[in-house]
């Protein structure tokens, strides 16, 4: 997914009665490409200096982050709730000539989670209007980080200013709350980043806009 404020994992629209998978399949089917294909800016900023290893991309959408990581030399496991998105991501990976470096997996992270441990686990904009055990998913993400590896969580602090009908049930936790909810064992992790930042983006109607996001980055000792 790409950080365009209304990113793939910015699950903040739709109806609660529809299943999350059906909602996202339908949304992807409405256009040939939903996102820009560019990697999230925070992912690039926080990982471009790392030595490539194995990576897990949670909520990969059309594959922008996973493909960028693969191009840097990572071996990536990328998962999404939408099979439409995964099929599209696999096509994009083939076009980018990195198909052999990405394993695309279908998961509803509330009920299943990729096996194994990884040098990098990335969770970008996991917000949902549909019921989703986000805190448990992020704890599972932490458990999937190998010793010496990185957990990178990026999210929104609220709806964009131009949102005319923000949904009251969508939770936008602070980075401090996200960190606390991980319930990490004392002495096993180093907090590298726990802060907010302003992100410049272009709204769907073409206007420049600013949105406040947060980054939580930790290294497992």
N, C-alpha and C positions, 0 to 999 in steps of 0.2 A: 504494500500500500504506500501511498505517497502522502506526505504531510501537506495537504491543501486545505486544512481546517476541517472540511467535511471529508475526512479520509475514510478508507475502507473500514477500519476498525472503529471509527467514530460511530458506533451503532446507536445513534440518538434520534432516529426517525423510524417511521413505520407504525404498525399497530401491534399492541401487545397480544392480540388474539391470534395473529399469524405466527407460525413457527419461525424462529430466527433463520433456519436454513432456507425455508421457502421464500422468506422476505428477501434475503440476499441473492438467491438465485434469480428471483424476479427482477431485482434492481439491476443486476449485471446484464440480464437479457434485454434491458431497455436501451442499451447502447453497445456499440462495438468495442469501446474502451471507456471505462469509468474513470480511471485515474491517469496521471501523466506518464507513468512508467519510470519516473525519477525516484531515487531512494529518498527516504526521510532525511532531512537535514541533520537532525540530532544523531541519527545512526552514523552518518558519515563523520560528523564532528567527533564523536566519542570512540569510534572504532578504527578510523583510517590509519592510526599509528600502531595497531595491534598486529602481532604475528598471526597470520591466518591459521586456523585449525578447523574444528567442527563447530557449526552454528545451528541454532534452532530459531526459526522465525515463526512467531505465534500470530496468527491472523494475517497471512501473507498477501491476501487479495490477489491482484493480477501479477504479483511477483516482483515489483520494483526493487524492494529491499533484498530479496533472496538473490536476484540476478546480479545486483551490484556486488553483494558479498562474494558470489561465485566468481565474478570477474576479478576480484582482489585475491583469489586463491583459496577461499573457504570452501569446505564441503558442507552443504546446507541441507537441513531437513526443514521443509516449509509446510505449514499446515493452515487450513482454512475450513470454515463451516460450509462454504459454497463450492459445490463441484463445478459449477459454471466458471467461477473464478480460477479454480485449480486447472481446469482444462485450458483456459486462456493463458494462465501463467506458464504452463508447460510449453505452449506454442511460442510465447515470447522468449523463453529460455533457449528453445531450439534456434530461433532466429538470432539470438545473441551468442550462439555456439557454446553454451555452458550447460546444455541439457544433462550431460554426464556428471555434473557437479551438484545437482539439486534433486532431492527425493521429495516429491510432492505427496502429502498425506492428507486425507480427509478426516477431520476431527471436529466434533462439537466439544470444545474444551471443558464444558461443564460435565460431560459424561465420559470422555476418553482423552488420553494425553499421550503424546509420542514417547516411545520407550527410549532408554539410554541416557547418557550424560554428555554434556557439550561444553566446549571452551567458551562459547558465547550463547546466551539465551536473550533474545530480543522480544519485548512485548511493546508494540507501538500502538497507542490509542485504543486500548481495550475498554471502550465504553459501550453500554448497551441499554436500549429501552426494553428489550426482551429480558426476561429473568435470566441472570447469569451469575454464578458464584465467583465473582471476580477476585475476591481476596484469596479464595482457595486455589484458583487457577494460578495466581501469582506466587503462592507458596509452592505449588507444584513446579512452577518455573524455577524458583530458587533451588529446589531439590534436584533439578536437572543440571545444575551447574557443576562442572568438575572442579576439584581443588585447583586453585590458581586461575579459575575462569571468571568471566564477567556476566553479571545480570544487568541488563539495561531495560528500564521501564520509562516510557515517555507517554504523557497524557495531556489532556486539556484541563484548564482551570475553570472553564465555563463555556457557554455558548458564545459564538461570535456576536458582536454588537448588532449586526444587521439581521440576526435571527428574530423574526416577528412572532413566532409561536414556540418559544422554548418550552420543552416538556418538563414539568415540575418533578417528575420521578427519576430523572437522570442524575446520577451522583457524580460529581467532579471533586474527588478528594484532593487535599493538599499533598505535596510530596512528603511532608512529615508524617501525615496519616498513612500514606502508602507504605512508607518505611516501617512504621510501627505495626501495621497490619501483617507484615511478612513474618513477624514473631520469630526472628532469627536467633539462633543460639548465641549467647554472649561469647566473644572472643574468636568467632569463626569467620567473621566477615569484616572487610574494610569498606567504609562508605567513601566513595570517590567523589560523588556529586549528589546533592539533594537540594535542588534549587529550582526557581522559575526563570523563564526567559520569554522575551517577546518574539513572536514569529510573524514575519511579513509574508503575506500571501495574496492571491488574487481571488476574489469571491466569484461564485458562479456567473454573476452578471458582468464580470470583467472589471470590477472596481478594486483598487488596492485596499487592503485591510490589514489589521493587526490583531493577533490573538495571543493570549497568554497561555503558554504551555509549561509543563514541568519535566524535569529529568531526574530520575533516581538511578544512580549507577553504583554497583557494588562489586567488589572482588572477593571471591571466596579464598580464604587462606589455605 
